[in-house]
Amino acid sequence: MNLIDNPEQAKRLARAIISDVAIYNKEKVESGIKNDDIFETLQEQLEEGRQHFFSRVSSDLKPEQIFDLAVVDVLIKRAGKIESSIW
């Protein structure tokens, strides 16, 4: 399988992976936001998603930055409606 070397395609993949994490772990997302431990709560799922993303994207694109930005844009911003002391 060829690695993704187009930044926009890499961003779409990262966002899709994080969307899946959020969709399949709604209760964990809500709990993690409420308790301000979202990264600890979803550590296993985020790491699995990260590894999958890195296996598909060229390292020339700085995949760490793309993936981390997707976590903030998709997971954290969408959870802004959940009551929490972190807001």
N, CA, C and O atoms as a GROMACS GRO file, in nm:
protein
  348
    1MET      N    1   0.084  -0.117   0.000
    1MET     CA    2   0.000   0.000   0.000
    1MET      C    3   0.089   0.124   0.000
    1MET      O    4   0.185   0.133   0.077
    2ASN      N    5   0.058   0.218  -0.086
    2ASN     CA    6   0.134   0.342  -0.093
    2ASN      C    7   0.099   0.432   0.025
    2ASN      O    8  -0.016   0.436   0.071
    3LEU      N    9   0.199   0.504   0.073
    3LEU     CA   10   0.175   0.599   0.182
    3LEU      C   11   0.112   0.726   0.128
    3LEU      O   12   0.141   0.769   0.016
    4ILE      N   13   0.027   0.786   0.207
    4ILE     CA   14  -0.035   0.913   0.170
    4ILE      C   15   0.071   1.022   0.179
    4ILE      O   16   0.137   1.037   0.282
    5ASP      N   17   0.086   1.096   0.070
    5ASP     CA   18   0.184   1.205   0.071
    5ASP      C   19   0.120   1.340   0.039
    5ASP      O   20   0.189   1.439   0.016
    6ASN      N   21  -0.011   1.343   0.037
    6ASN     CA   22  -0.086   1.466   0.014
    6ASN      C   23  -0.138   1.516   0.148
    6ASN      O   24  -0.211   1.445   0.217
    7PRO      N   25  -0.101   1.639   0.188
    7PRO     CA   26  -0.142   1.689   0.319
    7PRO      C   27  -0.292   1.690   0.342
    7PRO      O   28  -0.338   1.658   0.452
    8GLU      N   29  -0.369   1.725   0.242
    8GLU     CA   30  -0.515   1.729   0.259
    8GLU      C   31  -0.573   1.590   0.280
    8GLU      O   32  -0.664   1.571   0.361
    9GLN      N   33  -0.520   1.493   0.208
    9GLN     CA   34  -0.566   1.355   0.228
    9GLN      C   35  -0.529   1.306   0.367
    9GLN      O   36  -0.606   1.235   0.432
   10ALA      N   37  -0.411   1.343   0.412
   10ALA     CA   38  -0.366   1.304   0.547
   10ALA      C   39  -0.457   1.367   0.653
   10ALA      O   40  -0.494   1.300   0.750
   11LYS      N   41  -0.492   1.493   0.636
   11LYS     CA   42  -0.582   1.560   0.730
   11LYS      C   43  -0.719   1.492   0.733
   11LYS      O   44  -0.777   1.474   0.840
   12ARG      N   45  -0.770   1.456   0.617
   12ARG     CA   46  -0.900   1.388   0.611
   12ARG      C   47  -0.895   1.254   0.684
   12ARG      O   48  -0.987   1.219   0.758
   13LEU      N   49  -0.786   1.180   0.662
   13LEU     CA   50  -0.772   1.050   0.729
   13LEU      C   51  -0.766   1.069   0.880
   13LEU      O   52  -0.833   0.997   0.954
   14ALA      N   53  -0.687   1.164   0.926
   14ALA     CA   54  -0.675   1.188   1.071
   14ALA      C   55  -0.811   1.224   1.130
   14ALA      O   56  -0.848   1.172   1.236
   15ARG      N   57  -0.883   1.311   1.064
   15ARG     CA   58  -1.015   1.352   1.114
   15ARG      C   59  -1.112   1.233   1.114
   15ARG      O   60  -1.194   1.220   1.206
   16ALA      N   61  -1.104   1.149   1.015
   16ALA     CA   62  -1.192   1.030   1.010
   16ALA      C   63  -1.160   0.935   1.124
   16ALA      O   64  -1.250   0.880   1.188
   17ILE      N   65  -1.033   0.915   1.151
   17ILE     CA   66  -0.992   0.826   1.260
   17ILE      C   67  -1.041   0.880   1.393
   17ILE      O   68  -1.097   0.806   1.474
   18ILE      N   69  -1.021   1.009   1.417
   18ILE     CA   70  -1.064   1.069   1.544
   18ILE      C   71  -1.216   1.071   1.554
   18ILE      O   72  -1.271   1.053   1.662
   19SER      N   73  -1.284   1.093   1.443
   19SER     CA   74  -1.431   1.087   1.444
   19SER      C   75  -1.478   0.948   1.486
   19SER      O   76  -1.571   0.935   1.565
   20ASP      N   77  -1.413   0.845   1.435
   20ASP     CA   78  -1.448   0.709   1.473
   20ASP      C   79  -1.424   0.686   1.623
   20ASP      O   80  -1.507   0.626   1.691
   21VAL      N   81  -1.311   0.734   1.673
   21VAL     CA   82  -1.282   0.721   1.816
   21VAL      C   83  -1.395   0.787   1.897
   21VAL      O   84  -1.444   0.729   1.994
   22ALA      N   85  -1.435   0.907   1.856
   22ALA     CA   86  -1.539   0.980   1.929
   22ALA      C   87  -1.674   0.909   1.921
   22ALA      O   88  -1.746   0.899   2.020
   23ILE      N   89  -1.708   0.861   1.803
   23ILE     CA   90  -1.838   0.796   1.784
   23ILE      C   91  -1.848   0.666   1.863
   23ILE      O   92  -1.950   0.640   1.927
   24TYR      N   93  -1.743   0.585   1.859
   24TYR     CA   94  -1.748   0.454   1.925
   24TYR      C   95  -1.720   0.461   2.075
   24TYR      O   96  -1.731   0.361   2.144
   25ASN      N   97  -1.685   0.580   2.124
   25ASN     CA   98  -1.651   0.594   2.266
   25ASN      C   99  -1.720   0.716   2.326
   25ASN      O  100  -1.659   0.791   2.403
   26LYS      N  101  -1.847   0.737   2.292
   26LYS     CA  102  -1.920   0.857   2.338
   26LYS      C  103  -1.918   0.872   2.489
   26LYS      O  104  -1.894   0.981   2.540
   27GLU      N  105  -1.943   0.763   2.560
   27GLU     CA  106  -1.948   0.771   2.706
   27GLU      C  107  -1.811   0.805   2.764
   27GLU      O  108  -1.802   0.882   2.860
   28LYS      N  109  -1.707   0.749   2.707
   28LYS     CA  110  -1.571   0.780   2.754
   28LYS      C  111  -1.534   0.925   2.725
   28LYS      O  112  -1.470   0.991   2.806
   29VAL      N  113  -1.575   0.974   2.609
   29VAL     CA  114  -1.548   1.114   2.575
   29VAL      C  115  -1.617   1.205   2.676
   29VAL      O  116  -1.555   1.296   2.730
   30GLU      N  117  -1.743   1.180   2.701
   30GLU     CA  118  -1.817   1.263   2.795
   30GLU      C  119  -1.754   1.257   2.934
   30GLU      O  120  -1.736   1.360   2.999
   31SER      N  121  -1.722   1.138   2.980
   31SER     CA  122  -1.660   1.122   3.111
   31SER      C  123  -1.523   1.191   3.116
   31SER      O  124  -1.491   1.258   3.214
   32GLY      N  125  -1.446   1.175   3.012
   32GLY     CA  126  -1.313   1.235   3.008
   32GLY      C  127  -1.316   1.386   3.008
   32GLY      O  128  -1.231   1.450   3.070
   33ILE      N  129  -1.412   1.443   2.940
   33ILE     CA  130  -1.426   1.589   2.939
   33ILE      C  131  -1.474   1.637   3.076
   33ILE      O  132  -1.419   1.732   3.132
   34LYS      N  133  -1.575   1.572   3.130
   34LYS     CA  134  -1.629   1.612   3.261
   34LYS      C  135  -1.523   1.604   3.370
   34LYS      O  136  -1.518   1.689   3.458
   35ASN      N  137  -1.439   1.502   3.363
   35ASN     CA  138  -1.339   1.479   3.468
   35ASN      C  139  -1.200   1.534   3.433
   35ASN      O  140  -1.104   1.513   3.507
   36ASP      N  141  -1.190   1.603   3.321
   36ASP     CA  142  -1.064   1.662   3.276
   36ASP      C  143  -0.952   1.557   3.266
   36ASP      O  144  -0.838   1.582   3.304
   37ASP      N  145  -0.987   1.439   3.213
   37ASP     CA  146  -0.886   1.336   3.193
   37ASP      C  147  -0.909   1.263   3.059
   37ASP      O  148  -0.891   1.142   3.048
   38ILE      N  149  -0.948   1.341   2.959
   38ILE     CA  150  -0.985   1.285   2.829
   38ILE      C  151  -0.871   1.204   2.767
   38ILE      O  152  -0.895   1.098   2.709
   39PHE      N  153  -0.748   1.254   2.779
   39PHE     CA  154  -0.637   1.183   2.715
   39PHE      C  155  -0.602   1.055   2.788
   39PHE      O  156  -0.562   0.957   2.726
   40GLU      N  157  -0.618   1.054   2.918
   40GLU     CA  158  -0.595   0.932   2.994
   40GLU      C  159  -0.707   0.832   2.967
   40GLU      O  160  -0.683   0.713   2.949
   41THR      N  161  -0.831   0.882   2.964
   41THR     CA  162  -0.948   0.796   2.943
   41THR      C  163  -0.943   0.728   2.806
   41THR      O  164  -0.978   0.611   2.793
   42LEU      N  165  -0.900   0.801   2.705
   42LEU     CA  166  -0.897   0.748   2.568
   42LEU      C  167  -0.756   0.710   2.522
   42LEU      O  168  -0.732   0.697   2.402
   43GLN      N  169  -0.666   0.692   2.615
   43GLN     CA  170  -0.527   0.666   2.578
   43GLN      C  171  -0.512   0.548   2.481
   43GLN      O  172  -0.444   0.560   2.380
   44GLU      N  173  -0.575   0.438   2.512
   44GLU     CA  174  -0.564   0.318   2.428
   44GLU      C  175  -0.621   0.342   2.288
   44GLU      O  176  -0.559   0.306   2.189
   45GLN      N  177  -0.738   0.401   2.281
   45GLN     CA  178  -0.804   0.426   2.152
   45GLN      C  179  -0.726   0.528   2.069
   45GLN      O  180  -0.711   0.512   1.948
   46LEU      N  181  -0.677   0.633   2.134
   46LEU     CA  182  -0.600   0.735   2.060
   46LEU      C  183  -0.468   0.678   2.010
   46LEU      O  184  -0.424   0.709   1.899
   47GLU      N  185  -0.405   0.595   2.091
   47GLU     CA  186  -0.278   0.535   2.048
   47GLU      C  187  -0.300   0.438   1.931
   47GLU      O  188  -0.220   0.434   1.838
   48GLU      N  189  -0.407   0.362   1.937
   48GLU     CA  190  -0.440   0.273   1.826
   48GLU      C  191  -0.465   0.354   1.698
   48GLU      O  192  -0.416   0.318   1.591
   49GLY      N  193  -0.541   0.461   1.710
   49GLY     CA  194  -0.567   0.548   1.595
   49GLY      C  195  -0.439   0.612   1.542
   49GLY      O  196  -0.419   0.622   1.421
   50ARG      N  197  -0.354   0.657   1.633
   50ARG     CA  198  -0.227   0.720   1.596
   50ARG      C  199  -0.140   0.621   1.517
   50ARG      O  200  -0.083   0.657   1.414
   51GLN      N  201  -0.130   0.500   1.567
   51GLN     CA  202  -0.047   0.400   1.498
   51GLN      C  203  -0.102   0.369   1.359
   51GLN      O  204  -0.026   0.355   1.263
   52HIS      N  205  -0.232   0.358   1.349
   52HIS     CA  206  -0.294   0.334   1.218
   52HIS      C  207  -0.264   0.450   1.124
   52HIS      O  208  -0.227   0.429   1.008
   53PHE      N  209  -0.279   0.572   1.173
   53PHE     CA  210  -0.253   0.691   1.092
   53PHE      C  211  -0.107   0.694   1.046
   53PHE      O  212  -0.079   0.715   0.928
   54PHE      N  213  -0.015   0.671   1.139
   54PHE     CA  214   0.128   0.674   1.104
   54PHE      C  215   0.164   0.567   1.002
   54PHE      O  216   0.255   0.585   0.922
   55SER      N  217   0.093   0.455   1.006
   55SER     CA  218   0.123   0.347   0.912
   55SER      C  219   0.076   0.380   0.770
   55SER      O  220   0.117   0.315   0.674
   56ARG      N  221  -0.011   0.480   0.757
   56ARG     CA  222  -0.068   0.514   0.627
   56ARG      C  223  -0.014   0.643   0.566
   56ARG      O  224  -0.036   0.670   0.448
   57VAL      N  225   0.058   0.724   0.648
   57VAL     CA  226   0.099   0.858   0.605
   57VAL      C  227   0.251   0.870   0.600
   57VAL      O  228   0.321   0.821   0.689
   58SER      N  229   0.300   0.935   0.497
   58SER     CA  230   0.443   0.959   0.482
   58SER      C  231   0.496   1.044   0.597
   58SER      O  232   0.432   1.141   0.638
   59SER      N  233   0.612   1.008   0.648
   59SER     CA  234   0.672   1.085   0.757
   59SER      C  235   0.716   1.224   0.710
   59SER      O  236   0.742   1.311   0.794
   60ASP      N  237   0.724   1.245   0.580
   60ASP     CA  238   0.759   1.377   0.527
   60ASP      C  239   0.652   1.482   0.558
   60ASP      O  240   0.681   1.602   0.554
   61LEU      N  241   0.533   1.439   0.590
   61LEU     CA  242   0.422   1.532   0.616
   61LEU      C  243   0.412   1.574   0.762
   61LEU      O  244   0.321   1.650   0.797
   62LYS      N  245   0.501   1.528   0.846
   62LYS     CA  246   0.493   1.555   0.990
   62LYS      C  247   0.360   1.504   1.046
   62LYS      O  248   0.278   1.582   1.095
   63PRO      N  249   0.339   1.374   1.039
   63PRO     CA  250   0.210   1.318   1.079
   63PRO      C  251   0.172   1.345   1.224
   63PRO      O  252   0.053   1.349   1.256
   64GLU      N  253   0.271   1.363   1.313
   64GLU     CA  254   0.239   1.390   1.453
   64GLU      C  255   0.155   1.517   1.464
   64GLU      O  256   0.055   1.520   1.537
   65GLN      N  257   0.195   1.621   1.392
   65GLN     CA  258   0.123   1.748   1.399
   65GLN      C  259  -0.017   1.736   1.340
   65GLN      O  260  -0.113   1.789   1.395
   66ILE      N  261  -0.028   1.667   1.229
   66ILE     CA  262  -0.159   1.651   1.164
   66ILE      C  263  -0.254   1.574   1.255
   66ILE      O  264  -0.369   1.613   1.270
   67PHE      N  265  -0.206   1.467   1.314
   67PHE     CA  266  -0.291   1.386   1.400
   67PHE      C  267  -0.332   1.463   1.525
   67PHE      O  268  -0.449   1.463   1.563
   68ASP      N  269  -0.236   1.530   1.589
   68ASP     CA  270  -0.267   1.605   1.710
   68ASP      C  271  -0.366   1.718   1.683
   68ASP      O  272  -0.455   1.743   1.765
   69LEU      N  273  -0.353   1.784   1.572
   69LEU     CA  274  -0.448   1.889   1.535
   69LEU      C  275  -0.588   1.831   1.515
   69LEU      O  276  -0.687   1.893   1.554
   70ALA      N  277  -0.596   1.714   1.456
   70ALA     CA  278  -0.726   1.649   1.436
   70ALA      C  279  -0.789   1.613   1.571
   70ALA      O  280  -0.911   1.624   1.586
   71VAL      N  281  -0.708   1.572   1.667
   71VAL     CA  282  -0.761   1.541   1.801
   71VAL      C  283  -0.828   1.664   1.859
   71VAL      O  284  -0.939   1.656   1.913
   72VAL      N  285  -0.762   1.778   1.849
   72VAL     CA  286  -0.818   1.902   1.903
   72VAL      C  287  -0.942   1.944   1.823
   72VAL      O  288  -1.046   1.973   1.881
   73ASP      N  289  -0.929   1.947   1.692
   73ASP     CA  290  -1.040   1.994   1.608
   73ASP      C  291  -1.163   1.906   1.615
   73ASP      O  292  -1.275   1.956   1.621
   74VAL      N  293  -1.144   1.778   1.616
   74VAL     CA  294  -1.257   1.686   1.608
   74VAL      C  295  -1.305   1.643   1.746
   74VAL      O  296  -1.425   1.650   1.775
   75LEU      N  297  -1.215   1.600   1.830
   75LEU     CA  298  -1.255   1.544   1.958
   75LEU      C  299  -1.285   1.651   2.062
   75LEU      O  300  -1.391   1.650   2.124
   76ILE      N  301  -1.193   1.743   2.081
   76ILE     CA  302  -1.207   1.840   2.189
   76ILE      C  303  -1.309   1.949   2.154
   76ILE      O  304  -1.396   1.980   2.235
   77LYS      N  305  -1.300   2.006   2.036
   77LYS     CA  306  -1.394   2.114   2.000
   77LYS      C  307  -1.538   2.065   1.996
   77LYS      O  308  -1.628   2.136   2.039
   78ARG      N  309  -1.559   1.946   1.945
   78ARG     CA  310  -1.695   1.893   1.940
   78ARG      C  311  -1.750   1.864   2.078
   78ARG      O  312  -1.871   1.866   2.099
   79ALA      N  313  -1.661   1.838   2.173
   79ALA     CA  314  -1.705   1.808   2.309
   79ALA      C  315  -1.730   1.935   2.390
   79ALA      O  316  -1.760   1.927   2.509
   80GLY      N  317  -1.718   2.050   2.327
   80GLY     CA  318  -1.736   2.176   2.396
   80GLY      C  319  -1.874   2.197   2.456
   80GLY      O  320  -1.893   2.285   2.540
   81LYS      N  321  -1.969   2.119   2.414
   81LYS     CA  322  -2.106   2.130   2.466
   81LYS      C  323  -2.124   2.054   2.598
   81LYS      O  324  -2.224   2.071   2.666
   82ILE      N  325  -2.027   1.973   2.632
   82ILE     CA  326  -2.035   1.894   2.755
   82ILE      C  327  -1.993   1.982   2.872
   82ILE      O  328  -1.890   2.049   2.867
   83GLU      N  329  -2.074   1.982   2.977
   83GLU     CA  330  -2.042   2.062   3.096
   83GLU      C  331  -1.912   2.013   3.158
   83GLU      O  332  -1.892   1.893   3.179
   84SER      N  333  -1.823   2.108   3.186
   84SER     CA  334  -1.695   2.073   3.244
   84SER      C  335  -1.630   2.196   3.304
   84SER      O  336  -1.654   2.308   3.260
   85SER      N  337  -1.549   2.176   3.404
   85SER     CA  338  -1.476   2.287   3.465
   85SER      C  339  -1.362   2.335   3.377
   85SER      O  340  -1.305   2.442   3.402
   86ILE      N  341  -1.326   2.260   3.274
   86ILE     CA  342  -1.214   2.301   3.189
   86ILE      C  343  -1.254   2.409   3.089
   86ILE      O  344  -1.166   2.467   3.026
   87TRP      N  345  -1.381   2.437   3.074
   87TRP     CA  346  -1.423   2.541   2.980
   87TRP      C  347  -1.426   2.673   3.048
   87TRP      O  348  -1.459   2.774   2.985
   0.00000   0.00000   0.00000
